[in-house]
Amino acid sequence: MVLEDEMELSARNQLQGTVKSVTLGTVMAEVVVDVNGQEIVSVVTRGSAERLRLREGSAVTVVIKSNDVLLATEQA
């Protein structure tokens, strides 16, 4: 699923992944997504997780829109 095919977004950072786990809380849900062997963790409302029917194995598009993106390197 590529969101660009369905709607216009200003976020260019769209990564295809698979839901690895969903941990439901009373109000929020933690969703861990595997993107080519790297984990991205998102916290969404429980209602959103349920509405999107997120569960282990679900194919998702991770959309990243942020004012801050930090980079790190190993010191030589």
ROLOVEX-936960 format. One record per residue (C-alpha): residue number from 1; x, y, z; residue in one letter. Coordinates in pm, whole numbers. Layout:
<pts>
<pt NUM; <X; Y; Z>; A>
...
</pts>
This chain:
<pts>
<pt 1; <0; 0; 0>; M>
<pt 2; <152; 331; -107>; V>
<pt 3; <-37; 632; 24>; L>
<pt 4; <92; 853; -258>; E>
<pt 5; <-123; 652; -500>; D>
<pt 6; <-435; 724; -295>; E>
<pt 7; <-384; 1074; -157>; M>
<pt 8; <-146; 1365; -167>; E>
<pt 9; <73; 1409; 140>; L>
<pt 10; <336; 1666; 222>; S>
<pt 11; <537; 1397; 404>; A>
<pt 12; <796; 1248; 172>; R>
<pt 13; <925; 992; 419>; N>
<pt 14; <702; 692; 360>; Q>
<pt 15; <833; 349; 447>; L>
<pt 16; <666; 15; 375>; Q>
<pt 17; <665; -225; 668>; G>
<pt 18; <496; -504; 857>; T>
<pt 19; <348; -476; 1204>; V>
<pt 20; <562; -679; 1445>; K>
<pt 21; <352; -618; 1757>; S>
<pt 22; <65; -413; 1896>; V>
<pt 23; <44; -346; 2269>; T>
<pt 24; <-292; -203; 2367>; L>
<pt 25; <-325; 21; 2670>; G>
<pt 26; <-634; 182; 2814>; T>
<pt 27; <-605; 491; 2592>; V>
<pt 28; <-295; 444; 2373>; M>
<pt 29; <-138; 163; 2171>; A>
<pt 30; <229; 98; 2095>; E>
<pt 31; <282; -36; 1744>; V>
<pt 32; <618; -183; 1644>; V>
<pt 33; <678; -196; 1268>; V>
<pt 34; <955; -389; 1093>; D>
<pt 35; <1095; -192; 799>; V>
<pt 36; <1360; -404; 625>; N>
<pt 37; <1493; -538; 955>; G>
<pt 38; <1478; -204; 1139>; Q>
<pt 39; <1213; -137; 1402>; E>
<pt 40; <1007; 180; 1404>; I>
<pt 41; <782; 233; 1705>; V>
<pt 42; <468; 443; 1686>; S>
<pt 43; <228; 537; 1963>; V>
<pt 44; <-128; 594; 1844>; V>
<pt 45; <-461; 607; 2018>; T>
<pt 46; <-616; 273; 2099>; R>
<pt 47; <-917; 380; 1893>; G>
<pt 48; <-698; 439; 1587>; S>
<pt 49; <-525; 103; 1626>; A>
<pt 50; <-861; -70; 1648>; E>
<pt 51; <-1012; 129; 1359>; R>
<pt 52; <-712; 42; 1138>; L>
<pt 53; <-736; -320; 1258>; R>
<pt 54; <-363; -323; 1330>; L>
<pt 55; <-231; -664; 1426>; R>
<pt 56; <87; -865; 1388>; E>
<pt 57; <156; -921; 1019>; G>
<pt 58; <-46; -621; 894>; S>
<pt 59; <114; -441; 601>; A>
<pt 60; <142; -69; 678>; V>
<pt 61; <298; 248; 545>; T>
<pt 62; <495; 441; 806>; V>
<pt 63; <462; 814; 732>; V>
<pt 64; <720; 1031; 906>; I>
<pt 65; <657; 1406; 928>; K>
<pt 66; <881; 1572; 1181>; S>
<pt 67; <1043; 1906; 1251>; N>
<pt 68; <1344; 1733; 1405>; D>
<pt 69; <1538; 1440; 1265>; V>
<pt 70; <1858; 1356; 1449>; L>
<pt 71; <2155; 1180; 1289>; L>
<pt 72; <2439; 1005; 1470>; A>
<pt 73; <2774; 868; 1356>; T>
<pt 74; <3041; 666; 1528>; E>
<pt 75; <3339; 878; 1628>; Q>
<pt 76; <3660; 781; 1447>; A>
</pts>
